[in-house]
Amino acid sequence: MEPIPDHLRENLDILFVGFNPSIRSSETGHHYANPNNRFWTILYQAGLTDRKYSAQEDGQLLSLGYGLTNIVARPTKTAAEISNEEYEQGRKILVKKLKLYWPRVVCFVGKGVYQQYSRKRQVNWGVQGDPVIQGIDEFVAPSSSGLVRMKLNEIVGIYKQIHALL
């Protein structure tokens, strides 16, 4: 399976960071392409986009000031298949990306993504204190995976908090 391309540029308003691409994303070459993934619905319902985009339109988010990447590039069925070594390598690469592109907000799409990046165990939803890179707001949101048991309106409510940072 092939990794999928990042959508990055300097001075993004928000950089969304997921665990890694799904098999479906690898097959299509687009972020959040699994039909069970609620990412595109969440962005729209949270008011971060003016309409519901599709995975095939992921590159268009750059024109809104949003970027997409993952902490690990290798596609898997589940995040449980990612090794500690892959997370550590991905963490180092992500830090380099953040220092190069310098987004205003980094939204970690899943608490576990942020835990791997920050090496912190206790993490709450929303803005994080004591960021890894000073000057970049770190925001932790629930994963958009259909496997997450939270109700959609609860997840959307957390994503709506990003507006306060912008």
C-alpha positions in Angstrom: 0.0 0.0 0.0 1.2 3.5 -0.9 1.3 6.5 1.4 -0.9 9.4 0.4 0.3 12.9 -0.3 0.3 15.6 2.4 -1.5 18.8 1.6 0.7 21.5 3.2 1.8 25.1 2.7 3.2 27.8 4.9 1.0 29.7 7.4 -2.0 27.4 7.4 -4.8 28.3 9.7 -5.3 24.7 10.7 -3.2 21.6 10.0 -5.2 18.4 10.7 -3.0 15.5 11.8 -4.4 11.9 11.7 -3.0 8.6 12.8 -2.2 7.2 9.3 -4.0 6.6 6.1 -6.7 3.9 5.8 -6.4 1.2 3.2 -9.2 3.0 1.3 -7.2 6.3 1.4 -4.2 4.5 0.0 -6.2 3.0 -2.8 -7.7 6.4 -3.7 -4.8 8.7 -2.8 -7.1 10.9 -0.7 -7.3 11.6 3.0 -10.3 10.3 5.0 -11.6 8.3 2.1 -13.2 5.4 4.0 -17.0 5.9 3.7 -17.3 5.1 7.4 -15.0 8.0 8.3 -16.9 11.1 9.4 -14.2 13.7 8.9 -15.9 15.6 6.1 -19.2 15.6 7.8 -17.6 16.9 11.1 -15.8 19.8 9.3 -19.1 20.9 7.7 -21.3 20.5 10.8 -18.7 22.3 12.9 -18.8 25.3 10.5 -15.2 24.8 9.4 -16.3 24.4 5.8 -19.3 26.0 4.0 -20.3 22.7 2.5 -19.5 19.0 2.9 -16.4 18.2 0.9 -15.6 14.8 -0.4 -12.3 12.9 0.1 -11.6 13.5 -3.6 -11.6 17.3 -2.9 -9.1 17.1 0.0 -6.5 19.2 -1.9 -9.1 22.0 -2.1 -8.8 22.5 1.7 -5.5 24.4 1.1 -7.6 27.3 -0.4 -9.4 27.5 2.9 -6.2 27.6 4.9 -6.4 24.0 6.0 -3.8 21.3 5.5 -3.7 17.5 6.0 -1.0 15.1 7.1 -0.6 12.0 9.4 1.8 11.1 12.1 2.6 7.8 10.3 2.6 7.5 6.5 2.1 3.8 6.2 -1.5 2.8 5.5 -3.1 0.1 7.8 -6.5 -1.3 8.6 -6.3 0.0 12.1 -4.0 2.3 14.1 -3.3 -0.7 16.4 -1.0 -2.0 13.6 1.4 0.9 13.9 4.6 0.1 15.7 6.3 2.3 18.4 9.2 2.7 16.1 6.9 4.1 13.4 5.3 6.5 15.8 8.7 7.7 17.0 9.9 8.3 13.4 6.6 9.9 12.5 6.9 12.2 15.5 10.3 13.5 14.4 9.0 14.1 10.9 5.9 15.8 12.1 8.0 18.2 14.3 10.1 19.1 11.2 6.9 19.7 9.2 5.5 22.0 11.9 8.7 24.0 12.1 8.8 24.3 8.3 5.2 25.2 7.6 4.3 26.9 10.9 0.5 26.5 11.0 -1.5 28.6 13.5 -3.3 25.6 14.9 -2.5 21.9 14.8 -5.6 19.8 15.2 -4.8 16.2 16.2 -7.6 14.0 14.9 -7.6 11.6 17.8 -6.3 11.7 21.4 -3.8 8.9 20.6 -2.2 10.9 17.8 -1.5 13.7 20.2 -0.2 11.3 22.9 2.3 9.9 20.5 3.3 13.4 19.3 3.6 15.0 22.7 4.6 12.0 24.8 1.9 13.1 27.3 -0.4 10.5 28.8 -3.1 12.8 30.4 -4.8 14.7 27.6 -8.1 16.5 27.5 -10.1 17.5 24.4 -9.5 21.0 23.1 -6.5 23.4 23.4 -3.5 22.0 25.2 -1.3 23.9 27.5 2.5 23.8 27.2 2.8 23.1 23.5 5.6 21.0 22.1 6.5 23.9 19.7 5.9 27.3 21.3 3.8 29.6 19.2 1.7 26.8 17.6 -1.7 26.1 19.2 -2.3 22.4 19.8 -5.9 21.2 19.7 -7.0 17.6 20.4 -10.2 16.4 18.9 -11.8 13.0 18.7 -10.9 10.7 15.9 -13.4 10.9 13.0 -13.3 7.2 12.5 -16.6 5.4 12.4 -15.2 3.1 15.1 -15.3 5.9 17.7 -18.3 5.4 20.0 -18.9 9.1 20.7 -22.1 10.6 19.3 -21.5 12.7 16.2 -23.0 15.9 17.8 -20.5 15.5 20.7 -17.6 15.3 18.3 -18.9 18.2 16.3 -19.2 20.3 19.5 -15.5 19.7 20.2 -14.5 20.7 16.7 -16.6 23.9 17.0 -14.1 25.1 19.7 -11.4 25.5 17.0 -13.2 28.7 15.9 -12.0 30.4 19.1 -8.4 29.9 18.1 -8.9 31.4 14.7 
